[in-house]
Amino acid sequence: MHRTHAEPSNNPAFVPRLFSRKQSAKMSLTAWLKGHAYQDTDSEENEWLGVSYMVVVGILYEGLERRKREDMEVVEVTLELP
């Protein structure tokens, strides 16, 4: 089971997510606000081969009340390397 990126934290050891474009950061935030993402799977059978297998039919989201757009912001930063 894969979970979307970790919750933000005020812990100094927390590493923020960095993006090269502001639009990429906004799209990531929108997806993160939907909640934990899981694959929705279904079982299909191949009668000719006599086997069954799982297929991904979509993405399900488990919403999280604590994730609110008004609590988040995309902040532009400049990184300078020595």
C-alpha positions in Angstrom: 0.0 0.0 0.0 1.5 3.3 -1.1 0.6 6.5 0.7 1.0 10.0 -0.6 3.7 12.3 0.8 4.0 12.8 4.5 2.2 15.5 6.5 3.9 18.9 6.9 5.8 19.5 10.1 7.5 22.2 12.1 10.3 19.8 13.0 13.6 21.2 11.7 14.5 17.8 10.3 11.5 17.9 8.0 12.5 18.4 4.4 10.1 20.4 2.3 9.1 19.3 -1.2 10.8 21.3 -3.9 9.7 21.8 -7.5 11.3 23.5 -10.4 8.1 25.1 -11.5 5.3 26.8 -9.5 2.6 25.1 -11.6 4.1 21.7 -10.6 4.0 22.6 -7.0 0.3 23.7 -7.2 -0.6 20.5 -9.0 1.1 18.4 -6.4 -0.6 20.3 -3.6 -4.0 19.7 -5.3 -3.4 16.0 -5.4 -2.1 15.9 -1.9 -5.2 17.7 -0.6 -7.4 14.9 -1.9 -6.0 12.6 0.7 -4.3 9.2 0.7 -4.4 7.7 -2.8 -4.9 4.0 -3.4 -5.2 1.9 -6.6 -8.7 0.6 -7.3 -8.2 -2.9 -8.7 -10.5 -5.6 -10.2 -10.0 -9.2 -11.0 -10.2 -10.4 -14.6 -10.0 -13.8 -16.1 -8.5 -15.0 -19.3 -10.6 -18.1 -20.2 -8.3 -19.1 -23.0 -5.2 -19.3 -20.7 -7.2 -20.3 -17.6 -5.7 -17.6 -15.4 -7.0 -14.7 -13.4 -5.2 -11.4 -12.8 -5.6 -8.1 -11.1 -6.0 -4.9 -13.2 -5.9 -1.3 -12.0 -9.2 0.4 -12.9 -8.7 3.8 -11.2 -7.5 5.7 -8.2 -9.4 6.0 -4.9 -8.8 8.8 -2.3 -9.3 8.5 1.4 -10.0 12.1 2.3 -8.3 13.7 5.4 -10.2 16.4 7.2 -6.9 17.9 8.5 -5.8 18.7 5.0 -7.2 22.1 4.1 -6.2 24.3 1.1 -6.5 27.5 3.3 -3.8 26.1 5.6 -1.3 25.6 2.8 0.7 27.8 0.5 3.1 27.5 -2.3 6.2 29.6 -1.5 8.8 30.5 -4.2 12.4 30.2 -3.0 15.9 30.6 -4.5 18.5 28.1 -3.7 22.1 29.2 -3.8 24.9 26.6 -3.8 28.4 27.5 -2.5 
